[in-house]
Amino acid sequence: MNELIVARNLSKWYGEVIGLNSFNMAVQRGITGIVGPNGSGKSTLFKLMTGMIKANKGELYIMGEKPWLNNRLSGRIGFCPDYDNLPNEATGREFLQLAGGLHGLKGRHLNGRISYCSNMVGMDHALDRRIGGYSKGMRQRMKIAGAMVHDPKLLFLDEPLSGADPRARRSLIEIIRKLHREEGKDVVVSSHVLFEVEKMTRNVVLIYKGRAVASGDISGIRDLMDKHPHNIIVEGERMVELGKRLLEADHTVSVTFLGGKDRLKVEVTRPDEFFGNIPDIMLETGAEIREMYSLDDNLEAVFEYLVGR
């Protein structure tokens, strides 16, 4: 088959909880974004694609092979999970030695891959530091390095931007693009922020309540989302100055402080402009953002529109 990934009537349930429900998807080579609100089934899909769990119904093929109990396929894919799996007491080098060793790498070959992958994600300077001292962005970079240390053909990145600050997000997006552009890797990346996925690829699959509700080029979906106000939570220092500056932008509908002066909710009509401009606004105001994330309310409104509810 020509498709990189094919899912047909794929279903997975946990007791009475449905993770995926008659899910259908065909993914071509390149970078593909899997976009959906939290709880939509993204992580279940990634666990199925990487062979971590078995489907209850349906068919799933990864590069023409079934992933469940397929050790040969496991060596050709790399997985960066949505949870933090890094050992705080280990150094970055020790973590990559463990990740490579699990795939049978050793000696000079392993050391060469550690050097190459850490440089690729911009973490070569911190290889011998304890992971417990890494920032969220550094931890995400190291997770990606761990996923690619054995030189897989296909990378699965589940919410790789989650929790990272705006500068780290911008850097991580560029790393993901380079993985395909310079390394020739095929990448499947999930997010609940469509506008960040757009910086990586035009190809998206929208998943909602365990079903694929739309797929294809991002432009039509993005036009639909622009009609819905989008809520973004921002936490950090000098949020008052940041909020005042954001109110000057014509895409900002409102700025609301939540329980103090270090946390605010920003409602915007053009989220792509917000995410694109926020690093420069941080420099102008001196604001330091610890965490920034989108709420799912308005994204869910778009998905309910797509499924006709």
VEXFI-143096 format. One record per residue (C-alpha): y, x negated, z; residue number from 1; residue in one letter. Coordinates in Angstrom, 2 decimals. Layout:
BEGIN
NODE      py      px      pz   i aa
NODE       Y       X       Z NUM  A
...
! end
This chain:
BEGIN
NODE      py      px      pz   i aa
NODE    0.00    0.00    0.00   1  M
NODE    3.53   -1.15   -0.77   2  N
NODE    5.16    0.10    2.43   3  E
NODE    5.46   -2.28    5.37   4  L
NODE    4.73    0.51    7.87   5  I
NODE    3.24    3.96    7.27   6  V
NODE    2.82    6.69    9.89   7  A
NODE    1.17    9.99    8.96   8  R
NODE    1.05   12.94   11.36   9  N
NODE    1.11   10.47   14.25  10  L
NODE    0.88   12.05   17.70  11  S
NODE    0.74   10.57   21.18  12  K
NODE    0.79   12.47   24.43  13  W
NODE    0.54   11.55   28.11  14  Y
NODE   -1.09   14.48   29.83  15  G
NODE    1.27   17.37   29.15  16  E
NODE    4.13   15.08   28.06  17  V
NODE    4.45   14.56   24.30  18  I
NODE    5.66   11.12   23.21  19  G
NODE    5.33   11.62   19.45  20  L
NODE    4.55   14.86   17.66  21  N
NODE    3.25   14.80   14.05  22  S
NODE    5.50   11.82   13.33  23  F
NODE    5.82   10.69    9.71  24  N
NODE    7.55    7.51    8.52  25  M
NODE    7.43    4.99    5.68  26  A
NODE    9.24    1.67    6.18  27  V
NODE    9.99   -0.80    3.39  28  Q
NODE   10.60   -4.54    3.79  29  R
NODE   13.90   -5.75    5.25  30  G
NODE   15.65   -4.49    8.39  31  I
NODE   15.05   -0.90    9.47  32  T
NODE   16.81    0.82   12.36  33  G
NODE   15.00    3.38   14.52  34  I
NODE   17.74    5.50   16.08  35  V
NODE   17.44    8.24   18.67  36  G
NODE   18.60    9.35   22.12  37  P
NODE   16.88    8.08   25.23  38  N
NODE   13.55    9.85   25.66  39  G
NODE   13.22   10.62   21.95  40  S
NODE    9.98    8.65   21.51  41  G
NODE   11.29    5.28   20.31  42  K
NODE    9.43    3.19   22.88  43  S
NODE    6.21    5.16   22.35  44  T
NODE    6.48    4.44   18.64  45  L
NODE    7.00    0.71   19.26  46  F
NODE    3.99    0.55   21.60  47  K
NODE    1.86    2.23   18.94  48  L
NODE    3.10   -0.09   16.19  49  M
NODE    2.35   -3.18   18.27  50  T
NODE   -1.12   -1.97   19.25  51  G
NODE   -0.31   -1.65   22.95  52  M
NODE   -1.48    1.98   23.04  53  I
NODE   -3.68    4.16   20.83  54  K
NODE   -2.57    7.35   19.09  55  A
NODE   -4.25   10.63   19.93  56  N
NODE   -3.93   11.87   16.35  57  K
NODE   -2.83   10.70   12.92  58  G
NODE   -2.78    7.43   11.01  59  E
NODE   -0.69    4.29   11.43  60  L
NODE   -0.72    1.20    9.20  61  Y
NODE    1.23   -2.01    9.82  62  I
NODE    1.20   -4.31    6.78  63  M
NODE   -1.82   -2.35    5.55  64  G
NODE   -3.79   -2.68    8.80  65  E
NODE   -4.40   -0.45   11.81  66  K
NODE   -2.77   -2.03   14.90  67  P
NODE   -5.10   -0.81   17.65  68  W
NODE   -7.45   -3.60   18.86  69  L
NODE   -6.43   -5.77   15.91  70  N
NODE   -6.04   -9.33   17.17  71  N
NODE   -5.47  -10.72   13.70  72  R
NODE   -2.50   -8.40   13.18  73  L
NODE   -1.13   -9.26   16.63  74  S
NODE   -0.64  -12.84   15.47  75  G
NODE    1.50  -11.66   12.55  76  R
NODE    3.94   -9.55   14.59  77  I
NODE    6.43  -10.32   17.34  78  G
NODE    7.61   -7.84   19.98  79  F
NODE   10.79   -7.81   22.06  80  C
NODE   10.36   -4.89   24.52  81  P
NODE   13.11   -2.68   25.88  82  D
NODE   12.27   -3.78   29.44  83  Y
NODE   13.03   -7.22   30.88  84  D
NODE    9.78   -9.21   30.93  85  N
NODE   11.28  -12.62   31.78  86  L
NODE   10.18  -14.58   34.89  87  P
NODE   13.30  -15.39   36.90  88  N
NODE   11.88  -18.52   38.51  89  E
NODE   10.84  -20.12   35.21  90  A
NODE   13.10  -22.02   32.85  91  T
NODE   13.66  -20.83   29.31  92  G
NODE   11.47  -23.68   28.06  93  R
NODE    8.63  -22.70   30.38  94  E
NODE    8.82  -19.10   29.20  95  F
NODE    8.64  -20.14   25.54  96  L
NODE    5.75  -22.50   26.33  97  Q
NODE    3.89  -19.55   27.83  98  L
NODE    4.74  -17.25   24.90  99  A
NODE    3.63  -19.85   22.35 100  G
NODE    0.52  -20.77   24.32 101  G
NODE   -0.65  -17.16   24.25 102  L
NODE   -0.80  -17.50   20.46 103  H
NODE   -2.66  -20.80   20.57 104  G
NODE    0.34  -23.08   19.96 105  L
NODE    0.36  -26.46   21.69 106  K
NODE    1.59  -30.02   21.54 107  G
NODE    4.16  -31.10   18.96 108  R
NODE    3.85  -27.87   17.00 109  H
NODE    4.72  -25.79   20.05 110  L
NODE    7.59  -28.09   21.03 111  N
NODE    8.95  -27.91   17.50 112  G
NODE    8.85  -24.10   17.51 113  R
NODE   10.56  -23.97   20.91 114  I
NODE   13.35  -26.20   19.66 115  S
NODE   13.73  -24.26   16.42 116  Y
NODE   13.68  -20.76   17.94 117  C
NODE   15.98  -21.59   20.84 118  S
NODE   18.49  -23.05   18.40 119  N
NODE   18.16  -20.00   16.15 120  M
NODE   19.21  -17.66   18.97 121  V
NODE   21.81  -20.04   20.41 122  G
NODE   19.90  -20.84   23.60 123  M
NODE   19.04  -24.52   23.10 124  D
NODE   21.73  -25.51   25.64 125  H
NODE   20.08  -23.41   28.39 126  A
NODE   16.40  -24.18   27.82 127  L
NODE   16.00  -26.06   31.10 128  D
NODE   17.98  -23.61   33.24 129  R
NODE   16.29  -21.02   35.45 130  R
NODE   16.14  -17.64   33.74 131  I
NODE   17.35  -15.98   36.94 132  G
NODE   20.79  -17.48   36.24 133  G
NODE   21.02  -16.10   32.69 134  Y
NODE   23.47  -13.36   31.75 135  S
NODE   22.13  -10.13   30.21 136  K
NODE   23.03  -11.36   26.73 137  G
NODE   21.27  -14.69   27.33 138  M
NODE   18.15  -12.89   28.56 139  R
NODE   18.08  -10.76   25.41 140  Q
NODE   18.39  -13.88   23.24 141  R
NODE   15.51  -15.53   25.08 142  M
NODE   13.36  -12.41   24.67 143  K
NODE   13.96  -12.57   20.91 144  I
NODE   13.08  -16.29   20.89 145  A
NODE    9.85  -15.47   22.72 146  G
NODE    9.01  -12.81   20.13 147  A
NODE    9.42  -15.25   17.23 148  M
NODE    8.06  -18.51   18.68 149  V
NODE    4.67  -18.06   16.92 150  H
NODE    6.45  -17.49   13.57 151  D
NODE    5.44  -13.84   12.93 152  P
NODE    6.11  -12.08    9.64 153  K
NODE    7.31   -8.86   11.28 154  L
NODE    9.50   -8.45   14.37 155  L
NODE    9.76   -5.33   16.51 156  F
NODE   12.94   -5.31   18.63 157  L
NODE   13.17   -2.37   21.03 158  D
NODE   16.78   -1.82   22.22 159  E
NODE   17.70   -5.55   22.00 160  P
NODE   21.42   -4.86   22.60 161  L
NODE   20.92   -2.77   25.75 162  S
NODE   23.18   -3.77   28.63 163  G
NODE   24.83   -6.70   26.83 164  A
NODE   28.62   -7.05   26.85 165  D
NODE   30.59   -6.59   23.58 166  P
NODE   30.72  -10.30   22.70 167  R
NODE   26.98  -10.67   23.32 168  A
NODE   26.28   -7.54   21.25 169  R
NODE   28.22   -8.94   18.31 170  R
NODE   26.31  -12.22   18.57 171  S
NODE   22.93  -10.48   18.88 172  L
NODE   23.65   -8.35   15.81 173  I
NODE   24.36  -11.52   13.81 174  E
NODE   21.14  -13.12   15.07 175  I
NODE   19.12  -10.10   13.93 176  I
NODE   20.75  -10.21   10.50 177  R
NODE   19.99  -13.95   10.23 178  K
NODE   16.33  -13.33   11.07 179  L
NODE   15.98  -11.50    7.78 180  H
NODE   18.62  -13.26    5.70 181  R
NODE   17.71  -16.85    6.59 182  E
NODE   14.22  -16.61    8.10 183  E
NODE   12.82  -13.99    5.73 184  G
NODE   11.54  -11.87    8.62 185  K
NODE   11.08   -8.13    8.33 186  D
NODE   12.65   -6.46   11.35 187  V
NODE   12.31   -3.02   12.93 188  V
NODE   15.02   -2.54   15.55 189  V
NODE   15.67    0.46   17.78 190  S
NODE   18.92    1.67   19.32 191  S
NODE   20.62    4.85   20.49 192  H
NODE   23.90    3.60   19.00 193  V
NODE   23.93    4.34   15.27 194  L
NODE   27.13    2.37   14.72 195  F
NODE   25.57   -0.84   15.96 196  E
NODE   22.54   -0.36   13.73 197  V
NODE   24.92    0.02   10.80 198  E
NODE   26.07   -3.58   11.35 199  K
NODE   22.48   -4.71   10.75 200  M
NODE   21.12   -2.45    8.02 201  T
NODE   21.67    0.59    5.83 202  R
NODE   18.08    1.79    6.32 203  N
NODE   17.49    4.07    9.28 204  V
NODE   14.95    6.51   10.67 205  V
NODE   16.32    9.12   13.08 206  L
NODE   13.86   10.18   15.78 207  I
NODE   14.39   13.20   18.03 208  Y
NODE   11.94   14.75   20.50 209  K
NODE    9.06   12.80   19.02 210  G
NODE    9.71   13.64   15.37 211  R
NODE   11.37   11.81   12.49 212  A
NODE   14.19   14.20   11.54 213  V
NODE   15.86   12.09    8.84 214  A
NODE   15.49    8.74    7.09 215  S
NODE   17.16    6.74    4.37 216  G
NODE   20.64    5.34    3.84 217  D
NODE   22.90    5.48    6.86 218  I
NODE   26.05    6.69    5.09 219  S
NODE   25.28   10.42    5.04 220  G
NODE   24.15   10.40    8.67 221  I
NODE   27.21    8.45    9.74 222  R
NODE   29.53   10.95    8.04 223  D
NODE   27.88   13.71   10.05 224  L
NODE   28.26   11.82   13.32 225  M
NODE   31.95   11.17   12.70 226  D
NODE   32.50   14.91   13.08 227  K
NODE   31.32   14.77   16.68 228  H
NODE   33.34   13.08   19.47 229  P
NODE   31.44   10.20   21.02 230  H
NODE   31.43    9.24   24.72 231  N
NODE   31.21    5.60   25.79 232  I
NODE   31.02    4.23   29.34 233  I
NODE   32.79    0.91   29.98 234  V
NODE   32.56   -1.05   33.26 235  E
NODE   34.31   -4.27   34.26 236  G
NODE   37.55   -5.89   35.38 237  E
NODE   41.11   -4.94   34.32 238  R
NODE   39.93   -1.56   33.13 239  M
NODE   43.37   -0.03   33.71 240  V
NODE   44.89   -2.39   31.15 241  E
NODE   41.99   -1.78   28.78 242  L
NODE   42.31    1.98   29.15 243  G
NODE   46.04    1.94   28.40 244  K
NODE   45.46   -0.13   25.28 245  R
NODE   42.64    2.14   24.10 246  L
NODE   44.89    5.19   24.42 247  L
NODE   47.16    3.66   21.79 248  E
NODE   44.34    3.74   19.21 249  A
NODE   44.34    6.81   16.98 250  D
NODE   40.55    7.13   17.21 251  H
NODE   40.69    7.58   21.01 252  T
NODE   40.60   11.19   22.23 253  V
NODE   40.70   10.51   25.96 254  S
NODE   40.16    7.89   28.67 255  V
NODE   38.85    9.00   32.08 256  T
NODE   38.29    6.82   35.14 257  F
NODE   35.02    7.47   36.97 258  L
NODE   35.04    6.93   40.73 259  G
NODE   37.45    3.98   40.77 260  G
NODE   39.35    1.62   38.52 261  K
NODE   36.43   -0.46   37.26 262  D
NODE   34.57    2.23   35.32 263  R
NODE   35.86    4.52   32.61 264  L
NODE   34.64    6.96   29.98 265  K
NODE   36.19    6.74   26.53 266  V
NODE   35.92    9.63   24.08 267  E
NODE   36.41    8.55   20.47 268  V
NODE   36.23   10.19   17.06 269  T
NODE   35.37    7.07   15.06 270  R
NODE   32.97    5.02   17.16 271  P
NODE   32.54    2.38   14.47 272  D
NODE   36.22    1.44   14.83 273  E
NODE   35.92    1.42   18.62 274  F
NODE   32.94   -0.95   18.64 275  F
NODE   34.52   -3.11   15.98 276  G
NODE   37.89   -3.43   17.76 277  N
NODE   36.82   -3.73   21.40 278  I
NODE   36.31   -7.55   21.42 279  P
NODE   39.88   -8.10   20.14 280  D
NODE   41.27   -5.58   22.63 281  I
NODE   39.50   -7.46   25.42 282  M
NODE   41.29  -10.64   24.37 283  L
NODE   44.67   -8.85   24.24 284  E
NODE   44.32   -7.27   27.70 285  T
NODE   42.32   -9.95   29.50 286  G
NODE   39.70   -7.34   30.36 287  A
NODE   36.18   -8.48   31.21 288  E
NODE   33.46   -5.96   30.39 289  I
NODE   30.27   -6.21   32.45 290  R
NODE   28.50   -3.32   30.77 291  E
NODE   29.16   -0.87   27.95 292  M
NODE   26.89    1.88   26.72 293  Y
NODE   27.01    5.14   24.80 294  S
NODE   26.12    8.49   26.30 295  L
NODE   23.62   10.55   24.36 296  D
NODE   25.28   13.96   24.59 297  D
NODE   27.03   13.90   21.23 298  N
NODE   24.20   12.07   19.49 299  L
NODE   21.91   14.88   20.64 300  E
NODE   24.33   17.40   19.12 301  A
NODE   23.92   15.68   15.76 302  V
NODE   20.13   15.67   16.06 303  F
NODE   20.03   19.35   16.99 304  E
NODE   22.16   20.06   13.92 305  Y
NODE   19.71   18.11   11.75 306  L
NODE   16.70   20.08   13.01 307  V
NODE   18.57   23.36   12.63 308  G
NODE   18.84   24.39   16.27 309  R
! end
